[in-house]
Amino acid sequence: MADPFTTEQLSGPVDRLSAYVHIPFCAARCGYCDFNTYTNLHFGQGASAAEFADTLLREIDAARALIEPVAPLRTVFFGGGTPTLLPARDLARILKALGDAFGHPAGEVTTEANPETVTKQYLAELQEAGFTRFSFGMQSARSHVLAVLDRQHTPGQVEAVAGWASELGLEFSVDLIYGAPGESLDDWQASLDAAIALEPGHISAYGLTIEDGTKMGAQVRRGLLPEPDPDVLAAKYEMADDSLTAAGYDWYEVSNWAKPGRQSEHNRAYWTNSNWWGFGPGAHSHIDGVRFWNVKHPIAYSQKLAGRELPIADGEQLNAQERREENIMLGIRLKEGIVIPDNTPAEVVAQLIGDELIEAKAAFAGRIRLTRRGRLLADTVTRALL
């Protein structure tokens, strides 16, 4: 069981630190989304979108008073929500404050961006401020699929923003979702082809999951939409892997493919259990085996900071066994896999090889590496190792 959490567990020197910035505002809430997002941009009390940058700067100051970075930030990632609902100058101010507090990152600085929220000038302003990479939420190239997902952009807007990023010399990634109700195999292949044609350095493809508390979850419960078919999801994953591999993308994490040298450094920080501080309402953090998370609502977040408190809701210090289990769960998803965990019975490894879930050659060399079948059943492999 994890030890009780106190902020004293965080104080002191911290190495290999990344920063995540959660911007919780969206113009509209997608039907499948269960992230901590809000369509009300006018909460007041320091929690409105117009005041949010000022409030977040207070958390940066409070964090810097607690920890001592021993090297500049490795990476920064702005997510949400829709970070690009804020003016470019606000994102620039936040990035500058992070750099001033923790050392300006030599690595990638990324923001998620909904295609309908940016212009070429907006991208250029962020580039000048130090942003190096954009993650565009494409999701699908088919209008009827975007409508089911409650996305606000059109396929043509994705092509436009990708063109602007290319003209500016910016790295960019596109995110896809497969398995939406009404999406045929041909629809999915068209989305893959359209994404590849944009020539991004990185493509993510996530199978749709139906979460409780979402609009789509309610529609499925009422029988208005079908539950995603696991066999169809598996077929679409294999289509993605075939198309992306043929186009020169290599998988490096179960849901992520990249051209050589263009993996997301920030993604890898998560999967290798490095240190990161998550700023913003509901953001999660990890510092040397201590996990903690902020209060979720923007008003509660703002009130904590106005009272000169860190906005942390709770946390936990993982013990050795919990850290071992977490390293297995995260590391197994990476292409390089993990060293075979201590005390793993030989018969367990043999069974995973026999079931074609892990590579035999890698296992004989002392590592667990997933086959493509294993990627589809990664949770099964994890349970076997735990």
Disulfide bonds with the S-S distance in Angstrom:
none
